[in-house]
Amino acid sequence: MKRYTTLSEIRQDIDAGELELTSLVEHYLQRIEEEKHLNAFVEVFGEEARQEAARITEKIAAGSAGRLAGMVIGIKDIICYKSHGVSVGSKILENYKSIFSSTVVERLLAEDAIIIGRLNCDEFAMGGSNENSFYGPVKNYVDNTKVAGGSSGGSAVAVQAGLCLAALGTDTGGSVRQPAAFCGVVGVKPTYGRVSRHGIVAYASSFDQVGPLANSVEDAALILEIIAGPDEYDSTVSLKPVPSYSGNLKSSGKKKIAILSEVLEAEGLDPEIKQLTENTIARLKGDGHTVEAVSFPYLEYVVPTYYILTTAEASSNLARYDGVHYGYRSPNATDLESTYKKSRTEGFGAEVKRRIMIGTFVLSAGYYDSFYGKAQKVRQLIRAKTDEILSKYDFILMPTTPTPAFGIGEKMSDPVVMYLADIFTVQASLAGIPAVSLPLGNNSNNLPLGIQFLGKRFGEGDLLAFSKYIMESTHRPTV
């Protein structure tokens, strides 16, 4: 079967009688089995996907199918789906089955998407390489010795390797965009509050957002359009109406784009990524857009600010996993105190325990003001400066990551080195604005490289339309 990269291709062939949805599902199930060494899936919903394919085929024939009919999608193992497992890549929730579905899952199903399985991720979404999972690391499809990126590594690789058409991930500090860059797919982080977090297992509640990973901007736009919008179960979701992202993907007029001067001068920026960034700037200028360097003096503070705030929130959010309410309970416990201690010690992995301890420390009485309180103030400075730049420019351009995908095990010994890999993605998360990573090239070793665009708050429509233009212009033959 040919490799499908867009829903429109699938629907065109189904409507022409050249493709059966049941055959497409079988193809994806076969691909998952063939590429199981990639470790992208934690669980495959094979029989259920077959039944859904048959049901939706009838709806297509009757002309009553939803907008996602024909889309086979995977969901990150952090997104609740009623009567299905959700373990967040952790031993502490290894055998847990969700008692309800997240809002995003309900909205996908309502539009006849087929959910084929749940995808591997860093434990509790804490990681940038998908090496912190209880189920082991996810391998990059292009080079199996390289990481997939994290924490939505399974989601990115599933799309990259053609194991499903699209996937949902979550982005707290870059966990959709960074693996998208490492795997050569499109990854979108929406504005904070654009998509409901109901039914998403929390890492850091003031940062977490669900976002799509896809081969095309068109599919990412359609998925976001469907999962976004008000939700009575999440009071942090905006009441703003959701525009037709997929129906307005034509970018008009010349744009003003900012490039942060500190980014191109950043220590550790890979030369080939820097070259790709400069080539993208040159192409944009050649097309008549304005691209100007602006100063963002807080770049060196974004990573420490992000990690102080997110670990503090994680310390609070993960307190519920105590061996009493639900999840893993140590068989070695003898009383209440040992139940807490042993269950959490045995159930959580090393990185999760590290972040809980950091978060507990920065929230402690003697350090709250000097760490957590100060980080909140710096977050406001970062947000204000970012908003100031976007008041004068349409978008901010920067690399998604400072390096291409690195070797499995290469950075695990030094958490600080791993954390610094987030330097270009956490600004959008701290500011609460939308961002998209686009696969605009490969390096000399054929590893994918991503370029990121940041947009105005709730400006996903303009950002996605411009992203489609960028993708088309990048692949346009040069004269």
C-alpha positions in Angstrom: 0.0 0.0 0.0 1.3 3.5 -0.8 2.4 5.8 2.0 -0.4 8.2 2.8 0.6 11.6 4.3 -2.6 13.5 4.4 -6.2 12.8 5.2 -7.3 14.4 1.9 -5.4 11.7 0.0 -7.0 9.0 2.0 -10.5 10.4 1.5 -9.9 10.9 -2.2 -8.9 7.3 -2.7 -11.8 6.0 -0.5 -14.3 8.1 -2.4 -12.9 6.9 -5.7 -13.2 3.3 -4.6 -9.4 2.7 -4.7 -9.0 2.3 -0.9 -11.0 0.6 1.8 -10.7 1.9 5.3 -10.5 -1.6 6.7 -7.5 -2.3 4.5 -5.9 0.9 5.7 -6.3 -0.1 9.3 -4.8 -3.5 8.5 -1.9 -1.8 6.8 -1.2 0.3 9.9 -1.4 -2.7 12.2 1.1 -4.5 10.0 3.4 -1.5 10.0 3.2 -1.3 13.8 4.2 -5.0 14.0 7.0 -4.6 11.5 8.5 -1.6 13.4 7.8 -2.7 16.9 11.5 -2.4 17.7 11.0 1.3 17.6 9.0 0.9 20.8 6.6 3.7 19.8 3.4 2.0 21.0 2.7 0.9 24.6 -0.6 -0.7 23.6 -2.3 -1.3 20.2 -6.1 -1.3 20.0 -6.2 -3.7 17.0 -9.6 -5.4 17.2 -11.3 -2.2 18.2 -9.7 -0.3 15.3 -11.0 -3.0 12.9 -14.5 -2.7 14.2 -14.4 1.1 14.0 -13.1 0.9 10.4 -16.1 -1.2 9.5 -18.6 1.1 11.2 -17.1 4.3 9.7 -17.0 2.7 6.3 -20.8 2.4 6.5 -21.1 6.1 7.6 -18.9 7.2 4.7 -21.1 5.3 2.3 -24.2 6.9 3.8 -22.7 10.4 3.6 -22.9 10.8 7.4 -19.3 10.5 8.4 -17.5 13.0 10.5 -14.6 15.3 9.4 -11.9 12.9 10.6 -13.4 9.8 8.9 -10.4 8.0 7.4 -7.9 9.3 9.9 -6.1 6.7 12.0 -4.5 8.4 15.0 -2.5 7.4 18.0 -2.7 9.1 21.4 0.1 9.8 23.9 0.0 7.6 27.0 -1.0 10.5 29.1 -4.4 11.1 27.5 -7.4 9.3 29.2 -9.6 7.1 27.1 -12.4 5.4 28.9 -11.9 1.7 29.7 -8.4 1.8 28.2 -5.0 1.9 30.0 -3.2 5.2 30.7 0.1 4.7 32.5 2.0 7.9 31.6 5.0 5.8 31.0 5.2 5.0 34.7 5.2 1.8 36.8 3.1 3.7 39.3 0.1 3.5 36.9 1.2 0.4 35.0 -2.2 -1.4 35.2 -4.5 1.5 35.6 -7.5 1.8 33.3 -9.3 5.2 32.9 -12.8 5.5 34.1 -13.6 8.4 31.7 -12.4 9.8 28.4 -10.6 13.1 28.0 -12.3 15.9 26.2 -9.9 15.7 23.3 -10.6 12.0 22.8 -14.3 12.5 22.9 -14.0 15.2 20.2 -11.8 13.0 18.0 -14.3 10.1 18.3 -17.2 12.4 17.6 -15.7 13.2 14.2 -15.0 9.5 13.4 -11.3 9.3 14.0 -10.0 5.8 14.6 -7.7 5.6 17.7 -5.3 2.8 17.0 -3.3 2.8 20.3 -1.5 4.6 23.0 2.0 5.9 22.4 5.1 5.7 24.5 6.3 8.8 26.3 8.7 10.0 29.0 7.4 9.1 32.5 4.8 11.8 33.4 6.0 13.7 30.4 9.2 14.6 32.1 12.0 14.3 29.6 13.4 15.5 26.3 14.4 12.2 24.8 11.8 9.5 25.6 14.5 7.6 27.5 12.7 8.0 30.9 9.8 5.7 30.1 9.1 2.6 32.2 8.7 0.9 28.8 12.1 1.8 27.6 13.3 4.4 25.0 11.6 5.1 21.7 14.0 4.9 18.7 14.2 7.4 15.9 13.0 5.8 12.6 15.7 7.5 10.5 18.5 6.2 12.8 17.7 3.7 15.5 20.7 4.7 17.5 19.2 8.2 18.0 16.5 9.4 20.4 13.0 10.3 19.2 12.8 13.4 21.3 10.5 13.8 24.2 8.3 13.7 25.9 6.0 12.8 23.0 8.6 10.6 21.3 6.2 7.8 20.6 3.8 10.2 19.0 6.4 11.7 16.7 7.9 8.3 15.6 4.5 6.8 15.0 3.9 9.6 12.4 7.4 9.6 11.1 7.4 5.8 10.5 3.9 5.6 9.0 2.4 3.6 11.9 -0.6 6.0 11.9 -1.5 9.1 10.0 -1.3 11.5 12.9 -1.0 11.6 16.7 -1.7 13.6 19.8 1.0 14.7 22.1 1.3 17.1 25.0 3.6 20.1 25.2 4.7 21.4 28.5 8.0 23.0 27.6 8.5 21.7 24.0 7.3 18.1 24.2 5.4 18.2 20.9 7.8 20.5 19.0 11.1 19.0 20.0 10.3 15.4 19.0 8.6 16.8 15.8 11.9 18.4 14.9 13.9 15.3 15.7 11.6 13.1 13.6 10.8 15.5 10.7 7.1 16.0 11.2 4.8 19.0 12.0 4.2 19.7 15.7 1.9 22.3 17.1 1.7 23.7 20.6 -1.5 25.8 20.9 -2.0 28.9 23.1 -2.4 27.9 26.7 -6.2 27.6 27.3 -7.0 26.8 23.6 -7.4 23.1 24.3 -9.1 21.4 27.3 -6.8 19.6 29.7 -9.7 17.6 31.1 -8.5 14.0 31.1 -4.9 14.8 30.6 -2.7 13.4 33.4 -1.1 16.6 34.8 2.6 17.4 34.9 2.6 21.2 35.3 -0.9 22.6 35.1 -0.1 26.1 34.1 1.9 24.9 31.1 0.4 21.6 29.8 -1.3 21.7 26.4 -2.4 19.0 24.0 -1.1 19.4 20.4 -1.2 17.5 17.1 1.7 15.8 15.3 1.2 15.2 11.6 2.9 15.0 8.2 1.1 18.1 7.0 0.0 21.5 8.3 -3.4 20.8 6.9 -4.0 17.7 9.0 -2.5 19.5 12.1 -4.9 22.4 11.5 -7.9 20.2 11.2 -7.1 18.2 14.3 -6.5 21.4 16.4 -9.8 22.9 15.1 -11.7 19.8 16.3 -10.0 19.4 19.8 -9.9 23.1 20.6 -12.6 25.3 22.2 -14.6 25.8 25.5 -15.1 22.9 27.8 -17.3 22.9 31.0 -14.8 20.5 32.6 -11.8 22.8 32.4 -12.2 26.3 33.7 -8.8 27.3 32.3 -10.0 26.9 28.7 -10.8 30.1 26.8 -14.3 30.9 25.8 -13.1 32.4 22.5 -14.7 30.8 19.5 -12.5 28.4 17.5 -11.8 29.7 13.9 -11.8 27.4 10.9 -8.1 26.8 10.9 -8.3 24.1 8.2 -10.5 26.3 6.0 -8.3 29.4 6.1 -4.8 28.2 5.3 -4.0 30.8 2.7 -1.5 33.3 4.0 -1.8 36.7 2.6 0.4 39.8 2.5 4.0 40.2 3.5 4.9 39.5 7.1 7.2 41.1 9.6 9.2 38.4 11.4 11.6 38.7 14.3 14.7 36.6 14.8 16.1 36.8 18.3 19.7 37.9 18.0 20.7 35.9 21.2 19.5 32.7 19.6 21.8 32.8 16.6 24.7 33.6 19.0 23.7 30.9 21.5 26.5 28.6 22.7 26.0 25.1 21.5 23.9 25.9 18.4 24.7 23.2 15.8 26.3 24.8 12.7 24.0 23.0 10.3 20.9 24.2 12.3 22.3 27.7 12.3 22.8 27.4 8.5 19.2 26.1 8.0 17.9 29.1 10.1 19.9 31.5 8.0 18.7 29.9 4.7 15.1 30.2 5.9 15.6 33.9 6.7 17.2 34.4 3.3 14.3 32.7 1.5 11.7 34.7 3.5 13.6 38.0 2.6 13.7 36.8 -1.0 10.0 36.4 -1.0 9.6 40.0 0.2 9.0 39.5 3.9 10.7 41.6 6.5 13.0 39.6 8.9 14.8 41.6 11.6 17.0 40.7 14.5 15.7 41.9 17.9 17.1 41.5 21.3 15.6 39.1 23.9 17.8 39.6 27.0 16.1 36.8 29.0 17.2 33.8 26.9 19.6 32.6 29.6 16.9 32.7 32.2 14.1 30.7 30.3 15.4 27.2 31.2 16.0 27.8 35.0 12.6 29.7 35.2 10.8 26.9 33.5 12.3 24.1 35.6 11.7 25.9 38.9 8.0 26.5 38.0 7.3 23.1 36.4 9.0 21.0 39.1 7.0 23.0 41.8 3.8 22.2 40.0 4.9 18.5 39.5 5.6 18.2 43.3 2.0 19.2 44.0 0.3 17.3 41.1 2.1 14.0 41.8 1.3 14.0 45.5 -1.8 12.0 44.7 0.2 8.9 43.8 0.6 7.7 47.3 -0.1 4.0 47.1 -3.5 4.5 48.8 -6.0 6.1 46.4 -5.1 4.2 43.2 -2.1 3.0 41.2 0.9 1.0 42.4 1.1 0.0 46.1 4.3 -1.5 47.4 3.9 -5.1 48.5 6.7 -4.4 51.1 4.7 -1.8 53.0 3.8 -2.5 56.6 2.0 0.7 57.7 0.7 4.0 56.4 4.1 5.8 56.3 5.9 2.9 54.7 3.0 2.6 52.1 3.7 6.2 51.1 7.5 5.9 51.1 7.9 2.5 49.4 5.1 2.9 46.9 6.5 6.2 45.6 10.1 5.1 45.8 9.4 1.9 43.9 6.7 3.3 41.5 8.4 6.5 40.2 11.5 6.5 38.0 14.7 8.4 38.7 13.9 11.6 36.7 10.4 11.9 38.2 11.8 11.6 41.7 14.5 14.2 40.9 11.9 16.7 39.7 9.6 16.1 42.6 12.4 16.7 45.0 13.5 19.9 43.2 9.9 21.1 43.2 9.4 20.3 46.9 12.6 22.2 47.7 11.7 25.3 45.8 8.3 25.4 47.5 9.7 24.9 51.0 9.3 27.6 53.6 12.9 28.9 53.5 13.2 29.0 49.8 9.7 29.8 48.4 10.3 33.5 47.8 13.9 33.2 46.6 13.1 30.5 44.1 9.4 30.0 43.2 8.3 33.6 43.9 11.2 35.0 41.9 10.6 32.6 39.0 7.0 33.7 38.8 8.2 37.3 38.4 10.7 36.3 35.8 8.0 34.5 33.9 6.0 37.7 33.8 9.0 39.5 32.4 9.5 36.9 29.7 5.8 37.0 28.8 5.8 40.8 28.7 8.9 41.0 26.5 7.6 38.3 24.2 4.3 40.1 23.8 6.1 43.3 23.2 8.1 41.8 20.3 4.9 40.2 18.9 3.1 43.6 19.1 5.6 44.8 16.4 6.1 41.6 14.4 3.7 38.9 13.1 5.9 36.0 14.2 9.2 35.0 15.9 11.5 32.6 14.1 14.0 30.4 15.7 15.4 26.8 15.5 13.3 24.3 17.4 16.3 22.6 19.0 20.0 23.5 19.4 21.1 20.1 18.0 19.7 17.3 15.8 18.6 14.1 17.5 21.4 12.9 19.7 22.5 9.3 20.6 20.4 7.1 22.9 22.2 7.3 26.3 24.4 10.3 25.3 22.9 12.8 27.7 21.4 10.7 30.4 24.3 11.1 32.8 23.9 14.9 33.1 20.4 16.2 33.7 21.5 19.9 33.3 22.8 19.2 29.7 19.5 17.5 29.0 17.5 20.4 30.4 19.4 22.9 28.3 18.2 21.2 25.2 14.9 22.9 25.8 16.4 26.4 25.5 14.5 27.3 22.3 11.1 25.7 23.1 10.4 26.9 26.7 9.9 30.6 25.8 6.5 29.9 24.1 5.5 27.8 27.0 6.4 30.4 29.6 4.6 33.1 27.6 1.6 30.9 26.9 1.6 31.6 23.2 1.2 29.2 20.2 4.2 27.7 18.4 4.8 25.3 15.5 7.8 23.2 14.5 8.2 22.6 10.8 10.5 20.0 9.2 12.4 22.3 6.8 15.5 20.2 6.1 18.0 17.5 7.1 21.6 17.6 8.1 24.5 15.9 6.4 23.7 12.7 8.2 20.1 12.9 7.0 18.8 13.6 10.5 15.7 15.9 10.4 16.0 19.5 11.5 13.1 21.7 12.6 12.5 25.5 12.4 10.0 27.0 14.9 7.6 29.9 14.5 5.9 31.6 17.5 2.7 33.5 17.1 0.4 35.9 18.9 -1.8 34.6 21.7 -4.8 32.8 20.1 -3.2 33.5 16.7 -3.1 29.9 15.6 -5.0 30.6 12.4 -2.4 33.1 11.1 0.4 30.8 12.4 -0.9 27.7 10.6 -1.6 29.6 7.4 1.9 31.0 7.4 3.3 27.5 8.2 1.6 26.0 5.2 3.1 28.8 3.0 6.6 28.1 4.5 6.3 24.4 3.8 5.2 25.0 0.2 7.9 27.7 -0.4 10.6 25.5 1.2 9.9 22.7 -1.3 9.4 25.0 -4.2 12.2 24.6 -6.8 14.8 27.4 -6.7 15.4 29.3 -9.9 
